[in-house]
Every structure is written in structure tokens, then in C-alpha cells.
Amino acid sequence: MPVDSPTIDSPLVDSHCHLDFPDFADDLDGVVARAKDAGIGWMLTISTHITKFDQVRAVAEQFDNIWCSVGIHPHEAAREPEVDAVQLQTLADHSKVIGLGETGLDYFYDNADRAIQREVFRRQLQIACDNDRPVVIHSRDADEDTIAILKEFELSLKRRGVIHSFTSGPGLARYALDQGWNLGFNGITTFNKAENVRDIVRMAPISQILLETDAPFLTPVPYRGRENAPFYLPFVAEKIAEVKELPLEEVIIQTYQNSLRTFFPAQ
């Protein structure tokens, strides 16, 4: 189903948050209002469970400036029921669904058997190929396998997406950038000990960077330790501008254009 691009008051985009999580249940209206006041034009709330997708979609349907994805997080790869291509395509065929994921590999926590993670990752990539959808990828301590699996889909996956919350090494960064993927950066870029992430920010062209919060996680400095929310996104934008030595307005406008190109390609 064709998706219209957002009509916005501001070009700041939170390309990855989890507004269906219980953390926001008591004051979702307030959180969305504060995000608008902070200059956030639109948000992408990300699916982690097929079994909870109705809640993700309901959030997106409730607000004009929120869209969503549909997919299975690698942490849930062994717990979620197997979803065939027809089921997932049906869920994705909604005007508020603009991507698949988040999917991928997480070998840091190993909450699911690695072989199962790889199988579920491949399955979602194939559905993205079949339905011409961008993909939101999670990769942690799994650089080699992430590259290997993405190589399997280089020719068939016409739409790229984003490797979100990028904390991987330069090898995965170079491969992803060469293949046309975006890298998503969040509050981690502001952490004192995250110079490795800032090195990747320096490496990445501004034309392939997306801003995100991953809220309710990874609150940026100076509010680290509090629950994260989309209204903290300006601190991420400011850090990206500082690291890239670019004007803040250029970072905001370019990352907005990157978000449109990735998730609303007909525009």
C-alpha cells in the first residue's frame, strides 16, 4: 500500500523508538506533545514482537506524526511464533507501516539460539525483498555474521534501510555504507566512553546517517540515567553536529532528507 510522506512542522526525525513499551503507557499523549514541543516532526515506533504488533500499530494510528514497523527482534527470535511471508505481508500492508524489523543478530546477550536468530533474520530479509521494504537492523557483537547474511541478499534486496544504534566495528560500517545502508545513532554518541561510536560517526557520510533515541533506552547526556524519550533527540543531533563539525541545521535537514529517502522513497 502506498504511504504518504509526513506533513511536518519540524525536520527532526526520531527514526527508532518504542512508544508501545509500558514505560510510556501512563502518559503517551504527554510524551508525544513534549516531542512536538522539542521540535520532533515525526517518529518511527519499532516492532519487536509479532504477538504485540497490534499495540505498535495502535500507537501509530493514534497520532498523525507517528509511523511504525513490523518485525521480530533477535532477542525474541526463539519465543515468537513462526510467521510466514503471507502473514507478515498482511501485517505490513497498512498505511502506517513503513518498514520491516527490527530484525538482526545479538550475540552479546544471546537471548535466543544463534542459529535461530540467523534463520529469523534471513526470513525477514526475504520478506523485505519480496515486498520492496526497507529493513531496520539490530546487530550487536555479530559483525561477521551480519555481513555474511546481508551479502546473501545484496542483489535481491532493492531497498536498504538502517543498522540502528550502531556500535559495531569499522568493517561492518564500511560494508553497510558501501551497500547504501544508513547508520542510526542515538544517545550512545554522547557517552564519555563511546569514542569508538564517534569514530564511526566521523567515517559515515552525513547523507547516510539517521537520528534516533531508541527510547526508552540510552538516554543522552546530560540526562543519562533517566528514562529516555523522543524529546531528548536534539541532544543527539547536537552531538552529531559537533563530531562531524557541521552546522546543526545542516545535520537536522540532511538527516530528515535521509529519513524520507529511506522510508518514503516515492517522495
N, C-alpha and C positions, 0 to 999 in steps of 0.2 A: 504494500500500500504506500503510495507517495506520501512523504512527510513534508509539511511546510516548514520553512525555517522560522525561527522565533522573531517576533517583533519585540524589540527591547528598548529600554531606557538607558542601558549602560552596556559596554562591551566586555565587562569582566565575566568570565565563564568558569564555574566550578564543574569541571569535566568528570569528577568522580567523588561522589558522596553516598551515604547510606541513610537516607531520610526515613526509611521504613523501620529502622532499628528502634528498639524500645527506649533508647536514650532520648528520643525526640517525641515520644508519644504524648507526653503531658502538655507540650507547648509547641507543636509543629507550626501552627499559624504564626506564633511569635517568632520562631526561628526564621521562617521564610520572610516575614516582614523585616526583621533585622538584617537579613541578607540583602534585601532590596535597598534598605537604607544605607548599607555599606557599599552599594554600587554594583551588586551582583546582578547581571542581566538575566542569566538563565543557568540552570543546574541540571546535571545528569545524575539521577539516583540509580545505583547499580544493584543488579540482582546477584545474589549469592546462592539461593536455593530455588529450584523449580517449585518445590512444595510451598514456598512462601511468595511466589511471584505475584499472586493476587494482591498482596499488601503493597508490593513495589508499584504495581500498575495503579493501584488506588491512589497512592500519593501523587503520581504523575497526572492522573485525571483530575485531581482536586485543584491543581494550580496551573495557570496558563504558562508559567515560566519554568516548568519542570518537565523533563523527559526521562525516559528510563531505558534500561537494557534488560535482557533476559538471558540467564545462563546459570552455570553451576561452578562455584568457587572450588579450587583444588582441595581445600580443607574438607569439602562436603562430597567429594567425588565418590567415596565408598558408601556414604549414607543416603544420598539422594537416589530415588528410583531411576532406572534407566529410561531415558526419554528418546523416542525415535524421532527421525527427521520430520515426519509429518506433524507430530505433536508440537515440536519446538517451532516449526514454521507457522503453525496456527497461532501460538502464543505471540510470536514475533510480528504477526500480521495485524498490527494495531497502530493507530496513528501516533501514539506516544512512545512506541518502541523504536529506538534509533541505533541499536547495536546489540551484538551478542557478547555475553560474558557477565561477570568476569570469569574467565577460564584461564587455565595455565598449570603451572607446576610450583609446588612449595616443598622443597627438601629441607627447609630449616626446621619446621615443626613436624613434618611427616605425619600429619593427622590422617592421611589416607595412604594406603599402599602405593608406592611409586608407579608400579605397572598400571594400576587402576587410574591414577592421575593422568598418565600418558594416554591411556585409552579414551578417557572422557575428554581430554584436551583435543585429541585428534577428531573425535566425533563432532565437537562443537565447531572446529575449524572447517570440517567438511560441510556442515550445515551453512556456515558463513559463505563458503564457496558456492554452494548450490543456490543461495538466496541473495547473493551480492550484498552482503552486510559487512560493516566494519566490526572489528573484534577488540574487546577490552581484555588485555592480557595481564595476568599476575605471574611474576617469575621471581622466586627467591631461592638463592643457593642452588640454582638449577640451570645455569647459563648454557652449558654444553647441550643438555637435552632440549632446552627451549630452542636453541639454534637448529639442532638436528630436526626437530619436528616442524619448525617453520619452513625449513628447506624443502620438506616433503610437499609443501603447499605453495611454493613460490610461484609456480605458473598458473595454478588453478584459482588462487585467492586473488581476485582482481581488486578488491577493496582492502586497504590496510586499515589499521586502527591505531591503538596506543598500547605501549607497555607502560602500565601505570605504576606510580610510586617507585620510580626507577632507582634501585640501589645496587644494581648489578655492575659487573666489570666493564671495561672499555671494549672487550671483544664482542659482547652482546650488543653494546651500544652502537659500535661501528656497523655490525651486521644489520641491525634494525634500521639504522638511519640510511644505509645504502639501499635497503629494500623499500624505503618510503614510509616506514612506520614513524609515528610520533613517540616521544618520550614524555611521560607525565611526571611532574614534580610537585611536591607538596611541602608541608611544614618541616620535613626532614632537612630540606635545604638550609633551614635557619639554625639547625642544631650545631653546637660548638664542635662536635667530633665528626661531623659529616663532610669533611673536606673531600672525601672520595666522591660523594654525590655532587658537590660543587664543581669538581673536575669534569664530570660528565656534562653538567650544565654548560661549562665553558666550551666543551667539544661540540655540543649539539647546535646546529643552526637554529636561530630563533624561529625560523619557518617550520620547524618540526618539534616545537615544544608546546605542551598543553599544561595549563594550570589546574590544580586540583587541591582538595583538602583531605580526601579520604575520611571525612567526618563520619562518626565521632572520634576517630583516632588521629594521632600525630599532630596535635595542636602546635602551631608555630610559636617560636619565641616572639614576643615576650610573655605569652600566655601558656607556655608549656606546663603541663600538669593539670590544666583544666580540660573539661570535655570540649572537643573540637566541634566546630560548626562552620557552615559556608561563609558566615560573615567575617571569619578570620582570613579569608583568601587574600585580601590586599597585602598582608604581610608576606605571603609567598611571592606575589607579583613584585613587591619592592626588593626582595632578596634576589630574585632572578635578574632584575634590572641592575642591581649592584654588581652581581657576579659577572654579568655579560657586558657591563659598562655601557649600558644603553639607557636612553630616556625611559622613564616609567611609562609614559603614554605610548611609546612605540611598542613596548612589551605587551601592554594591555591590548592594543589594537591588533598586533600581529597574532597573538595567541587566540584572540577572538576569531580572526580570519581562519586560523588553523582549525579551530573547533568546527566552524561552519563547513570548511572543506572536507573534514573527516566525517562528520555525522549528517550533513545536509548537502551532499555533493551536487545535487541538481541546481543549487542556488549559485 
